[in-house]
Amino acid sequence: MSGVVTASLVPERGVRRRPMVALTCEHCAKPFLARVDKKPTPRSCSPLCAGALRRIARSHQRAESADYHHWTAAEDNALRRACAIGLSMERVAAEIGVSRAAASLHAQYLGLRHRRFQRTLADRFMDYVSPEPNSGCWLWDGSCDRKGYGQLRISKQVLKPATHVSLQLDGRPVPHGMGACHHCDNPACVNPAHLFIGTQKDNTADMIRKGRGSKPPIAKLGQGRKEFCLRGHLRISAGHYRYCPECRTEWKRTRRERFIAIGLRSDGAERRDGR
């Protein structure tokens, strides 16, 4: 029959799916899916785990070299203790007698994680807090700015005020454009019960309400704008300063007379005709 296509002659249409198989990551032991026909077979579930496996492989290569430091059980325990209590890796490496890079690689090979990376933000925050029993303030013992307000480094690029971190841990994050104000008027205090969120205008109003605002300075003798000069003449404003025209005229007349008295012209130049 012409013009009729049988079902057997119609090609199968659709997306060809490559076979997938479940594997286990050799670094974090998490299951992941990978293609069977992919060569070589993946050993890790992510680029981070792949990088960790490469670093471990490099450490094994160093261990097989002749100049590698063979770690003992006592040194491994010292490294575990240092990572647990938060000692610097430079200090531990100096005590063991290896470089800092070697100590870090061996700690990674042992699966250790430094205390600085294990602690939460609340733990790091409370390390710098010293409660004061009389006033109830939490005094900040860490880094402070020029005005005495505490600050805490959240990451390598972010440095936040300690009062903002305190309110964030208390469940009251500070919105953009606002600040943390003190009820106790103590810049070093980070107690969330002594803090409230407000603008600079709110902080100034609170300062004035408590009577802590500075009074305007009292003008001393000889300061400020005067309407009359020392000789009693009326002063005139000219631009950004004030001067007395009568005193200025008198000063010019006196200067001309002084020049003429010493044989010069009235403007102070030498006479050319000798007169």
ZAMARZA-138997 format. One record per residue (C-alpha): y, x negated, z; residue number from 1. Coordinates in pm, 1 decimal. Each point is the difference from the previous one (the first is absolute). Layout:
% residues N
<node v="Y" u="X" w="Z" resi="NUM"/>
...
END
This chain:
% residues 275
<node v="0.0" u="0.0" w="0.0" resi="1"/>
<node v="324.5" u="-151.8" w="-105.9" resi="2"/>
<node v="296.1" u="6.3" w="237.6" resi="3"/>
<node v="-213.8" u="45.5" w="314.8" resi="4"/>
<node v="-27.0" u="-279.7" w="255.5" resi="5"/>
<node v="-297.6" u="13.0" w="228.5" resi="6"/>
<node v="25.3" u="-77.7" w="368.5" resi="7"/>
<node v="-213.9" u="-308.1" w="-34.0" resi="8"/>
<node v="251.3" u="-160.4" w="-237.0" resi="9"/>
<node v="302.0" u="51.4" w="232.7" resi="10"/>
<node v="66.0" u="-322.1" w="192.1" resi="11"/>
<node v="35.5" u="16.4" w="373.2" resi="12"/>
<node v="361.3" u="-18.6" w="102.1" resi="13"/>
<node v="137.2" u="-106.6" w="335.2" resi="14"/>
<node v="105.3" u="-297.3" w="201.6" resi="15"/>
<node v="-263.1" u="-260.0" w="45.1" resi="16"/>
<node v="-26.4" u="-72.3" w="368.6" resi="17"/>
<node v="-107.5" u="-344.0" w="102.3" resi="18"/>
<node v="-265.3" u="-13.3" w="269.2" resi="19"/>
<node v="133.4" u="-58.2" w="352.9" resi="20"/>
<node v="-191.8" u="-130.7" w="296.9" resi="21"/>
<node v="79.8" u="-13.1" w="372.4" resi="22"/>
<node v="43.9" u="-352.5" w="136.3" resi="23"/>
<node v="95.2" u="-145.1" w="337.1" resi="24"/>
<node v="295.7" u="-231.0" w="47.1" resi="25"/>
<node v="-109.6" u="-340.9" w="123.4" resi="26"/>
<node v="317.0" u="-43.1" w="206.3" resi="27"/>
<node v="74.5" u="334.6" w="169.5" resi="28"/>
<node v="-347.3" u="160.8" w="-51.4" resi="29"/>
<node v="153.7" u="314.9" w="-147.9" resi="30"/>
<node v="-177.6" u="184.5" w="-285.2" resi="31"/>
<node v="172.4" u="17.6" w="-337.6" resi="32"/>
<node v="-83.2" u="104.2" w="-356.8" resi="33"/>
<node v="-19.2" u="-247.0" w="-288.8" resi="34"/>
<node v="-127.7" u="-2.8" w="-358.8" resi="35"/>
<node v="-349.0" u="-131.1" w="-51.8" resi="36"/>
<node v="77.0" u="-159.5" w="-335.1" resi="37"/>
<node v="291.4" u="-199.5" w="142.6" resi="38"/>
<node v="-70.1" u="-373.2" w="9.9" resi="39"/>
<node v="-1.1" u="-153.6" w="251.1" resi="40"/>
<node v="-84.0" u="265.5" w="255.6" resi="41"/>
<node v="295.5" u="62.6" w="236.4" resi="42"/>
<node v="-43.7" u="-130.7" w="352.6" resi="43"/>
<node v="307.6" u="154.2" w="161.5" resi="44"/>
<node v="161.9" u="342.1" w="11.4" resi="45"/>
<node v="363.3" u="-112.8" w="-39.6" resi="46"/>
<node v="209.6" u="-304.5" w="-96.4" resi="47"/>
<node v="66.5" u="-67.0" w="370.1" resi="48"/>
<node v="-369.2" u="-29.5" w="75.7" resi="49"/>
<node v="-47.2" u="-212.1" w="-312.7" resi="50"/>
<node v="268.7" u="-240.4" w="122.1" resi="51"/>
<node v="-164.4" u="-17.9" w="342.3" resi="52"/>
<node v="-334.4" u="-81.0" w="-159.9" resi="53"/>
<node v="161.8" u="-276.7" w="-204.9" resi="54"/>
<node v="156.2" u="-150.5" w="311.5" resi="55"/>
<node v="-334.4" u="11.7" w="180.7" resi="56"/>
<node v="-165.8" u="-167.3" w="-297.9" resi="57"/>
<node v="262.4" u="-275.4" w="9.0" resi="58"/>
<node v="-63.1" u="-49.3" w="369.6" resi="59"/>
<node v="-370.4" u="-39.1" w="-72.5" resi="60"/>
<node v="81.5" u="-257.7" w="-264.2" resi="61"/>
<node v="210.0" u="-191.4" w="249.6" resi="62"/>
<node v="-284.2" u="21.8" w="251.4" resi="63"/>
<node v="-231.1" u="-168.8" w="-247.2" resi="64"/>
<node v="244.6" u="-285.8" w="-61.0" resi="65"/>
<node v="-27.0" u="-326.3" w="195.1" resi="66"/>
<node v="344.7" u="16.9" w="165.6" resi="67"/>
<node v="-42.0" u="354.1" w="134.1" resi="68"/>
<node v="37.9" u="53.8" w="373.1" resi="69"/>
<node v="-326.9" u="138.9" w="133.0" resi="70"/>
<node v="88.8" u="264.9" w="251.9" resi="71"/>
<node v="-188.9" u="17.9" w="326.1" resi="72"/>
<node v="-71.8" u="306.9" w="209.7" resi="73"/>
<node v="260.9" u="-105.8" w="257.2" resi="74"/>
<node v="267.3" u="-31.3" w="-270.1" resi="75"/>
<node v="-95.8" u="339.7" w="-139.7" resi="76"/>
<node v="37.6" u="153.4" w="345.9" resi="77"/>
<node v="338.2" u="-169.0" w="43.8" resi="78"/>
<node v="112.8" u="143.0" w="-333.7" resi="79"/>
<node v="-122.6" u="347.6" w="98.0" resi="80"/>
<node v="184.4" u="-19.9" w="331.6" resi="81"/>
<node v="321.5" u="-116.1" w="-167.3" resi="82"/>
<node v="-7.0" u="289.8" w="-247.8" resi="83"/>
<node v="-75.8" u="245.6" w="281.8" resi="84"/>
<node v="285.9" u="-102.8" w="230.7" resi="85"/>
<node v="249.7" u="-75.3" w="-278.7" resi="86"/>
<node v="41.1" u="-379.1" w="13.1" resi="87"/>
<node v="166.4" u="-164.0" w="-298.8" resi="88"/>
<node v="-237.1" u="-139.1" w="-261.2" resi="89"/>
<node v="189.7" u="-330.7" w="-1.6" resi="90"/>
<node v="-72.4" u="-51.2" w="369.4" resi="91"/>
<node v="-369.7" u="81.4" w="-36.7" resi="92"/>
<node v="-33.6" u="-228.2" w="-301.8" resi="93"/>
<node v="167.6" u="-285.0" w="189.6" resi="94"/>
<node v="-237.3" u="42.9" w="294.8" resi="95"/>
<node v="-307.5" u="-0.1" w="-225.1" resi="96"/>
<node v="128.2" u="-280.9" w="-221.1" resi="97"/>
<node v="17.6" u="175.8" w="-336.7" resi="98"/>
<node v="277.3" u="128.5" w="-221.4" resi="99"/>
<node v="145.1" u="346.3" w="31.9" resi="100"/>
<node v="-137.4" u="101.9" w="-340.5" resi="101"/>
<node v="-349.7" u="-108.7" w="100.7" resi="102"/>
<node v="19.3" u="198.3" w="323.4" resi="103"/>
<node v="126.4" u="309.0" w="-182.6" resi="104"/>
<node v="-274.3" u="-21.1" w="-264.0" resi="105"/>
<node v="-269.3" u="-41.8" w="263.2" resi="106"/>
<node v="136.2" u="295.3" w="197.5" resi="107"/>
<node v="-14.4" u="207.8" w="-317.4" resi="108"/>
<node v="-354.0" u="-119.7" w="-62.2" resi="109"/>
<node v="-96.6" u="112.8" w="351.2" resi="110"/>
<node v="161.1" u="338.7" w="-61.9" resi="111"/>
<node v="269.2" u="-50.6" w="266.0" resi="112"/>
<node v="337.3" u="169.2" w="-3.1" resi="113"/>
<node v="297.9" u="-133.2" w="192.3" resi="114"/>
<node v="137.4" u="207.6" w="285.9" resi="115"/>
<node v="338.6" u="12.0" w="-171.0" resi="116"/>
<node v="-156.3" u="208.3" w="-278.7" resi="117"/>
<node v="-224.6" u="206.5" w="227.5" resi="118"/>
<node v="268.3" u="132.0" w="234.4" resi="119"/>
<node v="179.4" u="322.0" w="-73.0" resi="120"/>
<node v="376.8" u="40.0" w="-12.8" resi="121"/>
<node v="-2.6" u="153.4" w="348.6" resi="122"/>
<node v="-184.3" u="-301.5" w="143.1" resi="123"/>
<node v="246.5" u="-244.0" w="-156.1" resi="124"/>
<node v="292.1" u="210.3" w="122.1" resi="125"/>
<node v="-120.5" u="14.6" w="360.2" resi="126"/>
<node v="-46.3" u="-379.2" w="10.3" resi="127"/>
<node v="381.6" u="-35.4" w="10.8" resi="128"/>
<node v="72.8" u="282.8" w="247.0" resi="129"/>
<node v="81.4" u="-63.2" w="367.5" resi="130"/>
<node v="52.8" u="322.3" w="199.2" resi="131"/>
<node v="284.9" u="-9.2" w="251.3" resi="132"/>
<node v="-95.9" u="203.3" w="311.8" resi="133"/>
<node v="348.6" u="86.3" w="127.7" resi="134"/>
<node v="160.7" u="147.7" w="-311.4" resi="135"/>
<node v="-315.2" u="88.5" w="-194.2" resi="136"/>
<node v="110.8" u="-205.5" w="-300.7" resi="137"/>
<node v="-246.3" u="-188.5" w="-215.1" resi="138"/>
<node v="162.1" u="-338.3" w="-50.9" resi="139"/>
<node v="-72.1" u="-172.2" w="-330.5" resi="140"/>
<node v="-120.4" u="-359.8" w="33.6" resi="141"/>
<node v="-37.6" u="-70.4" w="-371.4" resi="142"/>
<node v="247.4" u="-93.1" w="-268.8" resi="143"/>
<node v="350.2" u="151.4" w="20.8" resi="144"/>
<node v="295.5" u="16.0" w="-232.9" resi="145"/>
<node v="352.8" u="-123.1" w="77.9" resi="146"/>
<node v="86.6" u="322.9" w="184.3" resi="147"/>
<node v="-303.5" u="-13.9" w="229.2" resi="148"/>
<node v="-212.2" u="265.8" w="-172.2" resi="149"/>
<node v="-370.4" u="-77.8" w="-35.4" resi="150"/>
<node v="-172.0" u="-35.0" w="-334.6" resi="151"/>
<node v="-364.5" u="-16.5" w="-106.0" resi="152"/>
<node v="-147.1" u="-125.3" w="-326.0" resi="153"/>
<node v="-220.3" u="268.3" w="-152.1" resi="154"/>
<node v="-106.3" u="-208.2" w="-300.0" resi="155"/>
<node v="105.2" u="-317.0" w="-176.2" resi="156"/>
<node v="294.0" u="175.1" w="-167.3" resi="157"/>
<node v="83.7" u="277.4" w="250.4" resi="158"/>
<node v="191.0" u="-62.7" w="324.9" resi="159"/>
<node v="72.9" u="321.2" w="193.4" resi="160"/>
<node v="198.6" u="65.7" w="319.1" resi="161"/>
<node v="-223.5" u="25.3" w="304.0" resi="162"/>
<node v="159.8" u="332.6" w="94.1" resi="163"/>
<node v="-103.9" u="146.7" w="-337.2" resi="164"/>
<node v="-355.2" u="-126.2" w="49.7" resi="165"/>
<node v="-6.4" u="155.0" w="349.4" resi="166"/>
<node v="105.9" u="340.3" w="-133.3" resi="167"/>
<node v="-249.1" u="-29.5" w="-287.1" resi="168"/>
<node v="-285.8" u="-63.9" w="244.2" resi="169"/>
<node v="122.9" u="294.5" w="208.2" resi="170"/>
<node v="-31.7" u="231.0" w="-300.8" resi="171"/>
<node v="373.2" u="19.4" w="-77.3" resi="172"/>
<node v="66.4" u="-215.8" w="-307.8" resi="173"/>
<node v="366.5" u="-76.7" w="-65.0" resi="174"/>
<node v="119.2" u="151.1" w="-331.8" resi="175"/>
<node v="189.3" u="-206.0" w="-254.8" resi="176"/>
<node v="369.3" u="-29.0" w="81.3" resi="177"/>
<node v="-42.8" u="68.6" w="373.2" resi="178"/>
<node v="-53.8" u="-225.6" w="297.8" resi="179"/>
<node v="-147.1" u="-17.7" w="347.9" resi="180"/>
<node v="256.0" u="59.2" w="277.5" resi="181"/>
<node v="-41.5" u="-81.2" w="369.8" resi="182"/>
<node v="40.0" u="239.8" w="290.7" resi="183"/>
<node v="-9.8" u="-296.9" w="238.5" resi="184"/>
<node v="256.8" u="-209.5" w="-194.8" resi="185"/>
<node v="-229.2" u="-304.5" w="20.2" resi="186"/>
<node v="-39.7" u="-175.7" w="-337.7" resi="187"/>
<node v="-320.4" u="-174.0" w="110.9" resi="188"/>
<node v="-172.8" u="326.3" w="100.2" resi="189"/>
<node v="-276.9" u="132.4" w="-229.1" resi="190"/>
<node v="-126.9" u="283.9" w="219.9" resi="191"/>
<node v="-36.7" u="304.0" w="-230.2" resi="192"/>
<node v="101.9" u="227.6" w="289.6" resi="193"/>
<node v="340.1" u="-175.2" w="6.9" resi="194"/>
<node v="56.2" u="30.7" w="-377.2" resi="195"/>
<node v="123.6" u="277.7" w="-225.6" resi="196"/>
<node v="51.5" u="18.8" w="-374.7" resi="197"/>
<node v="355.2" u="39.0" w="-124.4" resi="198"/>
<node v="265.8" u="-123.0" w="-236.1" resi="199"/>
<node v="272.6" u="-253.3" w="72.8" resi="200"/>
<node v="234.4" u="290.9" w="67.2" resi="201"/>
<node v="-239.3" u="138.8" w="261.9" resi="202"/>
<node v="-26.2" u="-342.1" w="161.7" resi="203"/>
<node v="379.5" u="-35.3" w="14.1" resi="204"/>
<node v="38.3" u="350.3" w="145.6" resi="205"/>
<node v="-257.8" u="-83.3" w="267.7" resi="206"/>
<node v="188.9" u="-321.4" w="82.0" resi="207"/>
<node v="330.8" u="187.6" w="37.1" resi="208"/>
<node v="-161.0" u="273.7" w="208.4" resi="209"/>
<node v="-131.2" u="-261.2" w="243.9" resi="210"/>
<node v="340.5" u="-169.2" w="20.2" resi="211"/>
<node v="-121.7" u="-325.2" w="-149.3" resi="212"/>
<node v="247.5" u="-8.5" w="-287.0" resi="213"/>
<node v="259.3" u="-276.4" w="6.5" resi="214"/>
<node v="362.7" u="101.5" w="53.2" resi="215"/>
<node v="259.9" u="-88.9" w="-262.3" resi="216"/>
<node v="164.0" u="-337.6" w="70.9" resi="217"/>
<node v="341.2" u="-1.4" w="169.0" resi="218"/>
<node v="271.8" u="-157.8" w="-212.0" resi="219"/>
<node v="140.9" u="-315.3" w="151.5" resi="220"/>
<node v="360.7" u="-117.0" w="-10.7" resi="221"/>
<node v="87.4" u="-109.1" w="-351.1" resi="222"/>
<node v="-291.1" u="183.7" w="-168.4" resi="223"/>
<node v="6.1" u="300.4" w="-227.9" resi="224"/>
<node v="264.2" u="122.8" w="-237.8" resi="225"/>
<node v="356.4" u="7.9" w="122.5" resi="226"/>
<node v="294.3" u="187.4" w="-135.4" resi="227"/>
<node v="250.9" u="-266.6" w="114.4" resi="228"/>
<node v="-10.1" u="-375.3" w="-8.7" resi="229"/>
<node v="76.4" u="-234.9" w="290.6" resi="230"/>
<node v="370.2" u="4.8" w="-84.2" resi="231"/>
<node v="14.6" u="380.0" w="-7.3" resi="232"/>
<node v="15.6" u="39.0" w="-379.1" resi="233"/>
<node v="-192.4" u="280.5" w="-171.7" resi="234"/>
<node v="-318.7" u="-124.6" w="-164.5" resi="235"/>
<node v="-102.8" u="109.3" w="-349.4" resi="236"/>
<node v="-358.3" u="40.0" w="-130.3" resi="237"/>
<node v="-74.2" u="-192.3" w="-319.7" resi="238"/>
<node v="-358.9" u="25.0" w="-120.5" resi="239"/>
<node v="-249.2" u="-91.9" w="270.0" resi="240"/>
<node v="248.5" u="-163.5" w="242.3" resi="241"/>
<node v="334.8" u="80.3" w="162.5" resi="242"/>
<node v="308.1" u="-223.4" w="6.3" resi="243"/>
<node v="365.9" u="11.1" w="104.9" resi="244"/>
<node v="237.8" u="-40.3" w="-299.1" resi="245"/>
<node v="296.8" u="-98.7" w="219.8" resi="246"/>
<node v="-195.6" u="-278.7" w="169.4" resi="247"/>
<node v="-123.7" u="-116.4" w="-340.4" resi="248"/>
<node v="359.3" u="-13.4" w="-134.5" resi="249"/>
<node v="115.9" u="-191.8" w="306.7" resi="250"/>
<node v="-286.7" u="-250.6" w="-40.1" resi="251"/>
<node v="84.6" u="-61.7" w="-367.1" resi="252"/>
<node v="371.2" u="-51.0" w="83.4" resi="253"/>
<node v="-85.2" u="-251.9" w="272.3" resi="254"/>
<node v="-231.8" u="-188.9" w="-234.5" resi="255"/>
<node v="267.2" u="-24.6" w="-272.3" resi="256"/>
<node v="255.5" u="-133.8" w="247.8" resi="257"/>
<node v="-249.3" u="-261.3" w="121.6" resi="258"/>
<node v="-70.1" u="-122.7" w="-355.8" resi="259"/>
<node v="371.9" u="-26.8" w="-82.7" resi="260"/>
<node v="66.1" u="-188.7" w="324.9" resi="261"/>
<node v="-242.3" u="-278.2" w="-95.8" resi="262"/>
<node v="139.1" u="-35.3" w="-353.7" resi="263"/>
<node v="-245.2" u="214.1" w="-198.0" resi="264"/>
<node v="42.2" u="312.3" w="-200.7" resi="265"/>
<node v="-35.6" u="337.6" w="169.2" resi="266"/>
<node v="-359.2" u="32.5" w="-125.0" resi="267"/>
<node v="-94.4" u="-345.7" w="134.3" resi="268"/>
<node v="5.0" u="-188.7" w="-331.7" resi="269"/>
<node v="190.0" u="-328.0" w="-56.3" resi="270"/>
<node v="346.4" u="10.5" w="-158.4" resi="271"/>
<node v="6.5" u="-151.7" w="-348.9" resi="272"/>
<node v="380.3" u="-37.9" w="-33.5" resi="273"/>
<node v="34.1" u="-170.8" w="334.8" resi="274"/>
<node v="213.6" u="281.9" w="135.1" resi="275"/>
END
